[in-house]
Amino acid sequence: MDKMPRINSLSLVKIIGTFGSEGKRKGIVYEKRDLLELFPLSIINKIPLLYLESVKKVCENCNELKKSYMRLREREEAILFQIKEIVNTLSGLNINYVVFKTLKPFPYVASDIDLLLFADDAAKKALKAFAESRYKLLNSGPRNFSMLDLESGIKIDLYDEITVSRIAYMDKRKIREYVTEITIDNMQIPVLTPEVDLLSVMAHSFYKEQLYTLADFYAIVLNITQFTSQQTDTFIKLAKAQCIEYACALSLELTQIIHSIVFRNKIRKIDEISSEFKLGPPLVASTYRTLRRIEKKMKMPYKYDYATVGMGLVEKIIKDESTKRSVPFQMKEFLLNSQFSKEFIERLASHIVRETY
């Protein structure tokens, strides 16, 4: 077996693999110091629990990492318990909602819990129910709200619309029929179907966070390789209906590049899906620039530059009526609400310089 030549973000993928025939782990020996050095990289890539699940199998005397693993497992259990508490709190209120962008097809510790509310009056009902329980309202806006569970310290974000600031980047009306349930400890939890939840994750990564992490890599690989033909068709259809083909194409190509570098092969289904997204010449050129940059740096998380995000947002505003309708609300708030404009500028400045969550 070969020793790993150097430590970088993609070493995490080499250790973890992708649990399938297209992403086998290679026979590489890892020193304890290398595994310790990789742990902070796993945190900023939002996959520390997934990483430590793999490290357990290759490092018997990594006591520091074992302690971190136990803390993360406790946090994971707290998140799952909190989701069940949310379902209990909202039960019987006739609120149409889903947990989205929170649960992954791999060991994952969410930073908060996201709820998407479908009905126009759902936010009012939900906030009243939370206020009567042990939750505290942290902040509220025209379309989104944040609550804090005072016992666990876990934050719950309620989305009345899927927006970045006031600009809608997904139309909830086009996805409300794609709801299913999963079971957590014999309790039914309403969630988006896997292909639609993945679309929301990819759109959130591009439009709101402007960051691609290895958590995105694993969400894409592990979902897409398990999609049925019907789920694949739905994924493509809704990406086009939501006018997020550019964001999806970039995420898929970044995923393919990482997989090719680490495992020396491509995921066929990613190529098949990518071929369905027809981008105009400016967006194709922007995609090539992004891919060349990622191949050169190979640093995760990958931060989308503002020219790339700006082009995608302009394209979306032009094509998507729901996004176009939300722009005047953004402009009105910015011009008439000094507190909003101050906070918007501060967040924008933070996004420009940050390279992690």
N, C-alpha and C positions, 0 to 999 in steps of 0.2 A: 504494500500500500504506500501511496505517496504522501509526503507531508504537504500541508497546505502552504503555498508559496507566500501568501500575504493575507491580511485581514481587511475586508471591506464589506460594504453593505450586502453584496451578493453572496458573501460567505454564509450569511444567514439562510439563503435559499439552498445553498449546497448542503447545509446541515439538515434542514427541514425536509427537503424534497417536495414533491407535490402529490405523494400518495397514489400515484398512478403509473401506468406503463410508459407514459410520455415524460415522466419526471422522476426517474430513479436517482437516489443518492449514490454518489460515487464512493469508492473505498478510500477515504481520506482520514488521516489521523489528526486529531485536534488536541493541542496542548491546553492544559487547564487555564493558563494565562490568556490564551486566545479566546476561550469560551467566556471568560470574565470580561474581556475587552469588548466582545460582541454584544453583551447584554444591554448596555446603553443604546446601541444601535437598534436593537430589537424594540426598545421602548419608544424611540422617536418614530419608528416605523409601525407602531401600534400592534406589534405581534409578540409581546414579551411572554405571554402564556404559551402560545404556540411554539416559540423558540425553546422555552424551558421544558416543555413536554418532550421535545426531541433530545435535549441535552441530558435529561435523566437517563437516557439509554446509552450514552457514550461517556459519561463522566460520573463515576461512582463516588468520588471524594470531593465533589464541588459543593461543600456545605453552605457557602454563601448563597449560591444559586438555588439550592434546595429551600432555604429559608424564604427567598424571594418568591419561589414557586408556591409555597404554602400561602403566603400573603395574597398572591394573585388569585389563587383558587378560592380563598375566602371572599375576595372582592367579587369574583365571578358568581359565587353563590348568593352574595348580597344583591347583586343586580337581578338575578333570576327571581329571588324572593320578592324584590321590589316590583318586578313586572307582575307577579301574581297579586300583590297588594293593590296595584293600579287596577287590575281587572276586577278585583273585589270592590274597590271604591266606585268604579263606574258601572258596575252591574246593576241591572234593573232600571237604568236611566234612559234606555232607548237611544243611546249615543252610538252613532256609526263611526268607528275609529279603527286604526290599526297601529301596532308597534312596527316601526320601520327604521331602516338604517342602523339597527341596534344588535340584532342577532346575526351571527355569521356561520358558515358551514365549516368552521374550525374553532378550536379553543380560543376564546376572545373575551377580553374584558372591556366593555364599552365605557367611555368616559361619562356618558349620561344616557338617558332613555328618551327616545324620540317617539312622539305620538302624532299621527296625522289624523285630523278631524275632517270628516267629509261633509256633514250637514252644516248649513249656515248658522244654526243656533246651537251647535255642539259646544263651541268654546264657552259660551255662557253657562251651560249646564255643567260642563267639566270643571270649570273654575270654581263654581259654587260647591260641587262635590268635594273637590280637593280642599277648599277653605274650611269645610266642616270636619275634615279629618286632621291629620297631623302635618299638613303641608303648608308651606309659606310661599307667597307670591314674591319672586325675586325681581322680575321686571316684566313689562308688558308693552306690546306695540300694537299697531293696527291689525297685524295678521298673525303674530307669534307671541307666545308667552312662556315664561320659565317658572317652575315651581321647585321648591326644595323640600325633601323629606327631612324633617327635623331630627328624626331618630337615627337614620343611616347616613345623612349628609349627601345622599344621591340626588342629582338634579334631573328633573323631568322637563323636557322641552315639548310644548304643544304647538303644532303647526296648523293654523287655520288655512294657510296657503304655503306652498313650497317656494320660498323666496330667498334672495340674497339682498339684504336691506329691504327695500320695498319692491324690487323687481322680481317677478315670478320667473323661475327657470324650469318648472314643471307644472303642468295643469292637472290638478287632482281630479278634475271631472273626467279626464280621459283614462284614469286608472282605477276608478272606484269599483269597477266590476271585477278587478283582479285581486280578490281577497280570498284567503284561505285561513286555516287554523293549524297551529302546532300544539303539541301537548307538553306541558312542563309540570311534572309531578301530578299527573291526572287532572290538570286544569287546562282548558282550551284557551289558547291565546290567539287573538286575531292578528294576522300579519298579511303583508302583500305576498303574492306568489313569487317564487324565487327569481324569475326573469325580470319582474317589474321592480322588485326590491333592489336587484343589482343595477338596474337603470338609475334608480334614485341615488344609489351609492356613487355611481360614476358621474352623474350630473353634479352631485354635491361636491365631489372631489375637484371637479374642473371649475364650475362657476362660483362656488362659495369659498372653498378653501384654497384653490389654485395649487394644490399639492397632490402628488401621486405617491402613495406609500406602498410598502410591501404588503400591508393589509389589503390594499386595493388589488395588488397582484394575486394574492391568494383568493380573495373573493371572486375575482374574474375567472381564474383558472378552475377552481373547484366547483363553481356554478356552471360555467359554460360546458365543461367536459361532461357534466351530468344532465344537461338539458335534453329533453325529448325533442323530436322534430317540431312538435307543436309549440313547445316553449321557445325554441329558436325562432320560429316564425313570428311569435308574439313579440319577442325581444326586438327583432328587426322592425316589425310594423310599428311598435310604439316609439322606438327611437326616431323613426321618421315622423310620426304623428306629433311628437313632442319637439321636433326640430332640434334634436341634440345629436345628430349624426357625427358632427365634428368632434364633440367631446368623447363620444363613444369610440370613434375611429382612433383618436389619439391614445386613449386608455388601452384599447386592444393592441395597438402597435407597440406601445411601451411594454406591455405584458409579453408580447411575442418576442421582442428583442431580449428581454431578461431571460426568458425560457431558452432561447436559442444560445445565448452566451453560456448559461450554466449547464444545460443538458445537451447541447449540440444538436437539438432538433426543434421542430416547430409543432404547434398544436393545430391540427388540421381544421378543427371547427372554428378557431379564431380567424384563420384565413378565409374560410367560407363566409363567415358573417361580415368580415371587413369588406369583402368584395361587393357586398350589397349596398354599401354606403358610397354614393356618388357625390363627391365634393367638387366645388368649382376650383379653377386654377389657383386663385390666391390661397385657398385653404389647403390645397394639396401642397403648394410650395411651403406654407407655414408648417405643415405636418413633417415634411422632409427636414426642415431646419431643426425642429424639435427632436426628431429621431437622431440626427447627426450629433446634436448636443448631448443627448443621453448616452449614446455610444461612446462619446469621448470622455465624459465625466464618470459614468457608472456610479453615481452617488445617490443614495436613497435616504430620505424622501427626495423626489424630484420636484422642483418648484417650476411651475409653468410661468414663463415670463409674461409681462402684462400686454405685450403686443399680441401674443398668442391668445390669451384670454379675451383681450379686447376684440380681436377679429371674430372669435367665436360668439361673443355677446352681440356684436353688431349684426352678424349673420342671423342670429336667433331673433333679434328684435325685428328685423326685416321680414322674416318668414313666419314667425309665430304670433298670432293675434293676441293670445293671452299675455305674452311678454310685452308686446307693443302697448296693450291697454294699461299695463302696470307702470310704464315709464312716467306718464304725467303725475302719478301719485308720488313717485320718487322725487321728481323735480319740485313739486309743490311743497313737500315736506322740507326739502333742502333749502328752498328760498324763503319759506315762511316760519320755519321752526329752527331757531338758532341753536337750541340744545341738540336737536337731531343733526344739524349740519356739522356741529363741533364733533360729535361722537362719530359721525360718518368719516370725517377727515382723519380722525385719530385711528379708526379701524383700518382705513385705506393705507395710511402710512405704515401701520404695523404689518399689514399684509405684504406691502412692497418689500420690506426688509427681512421678514421672517423666512426661515427655511424649514421649520418644523411646526407641528401643531402647538 
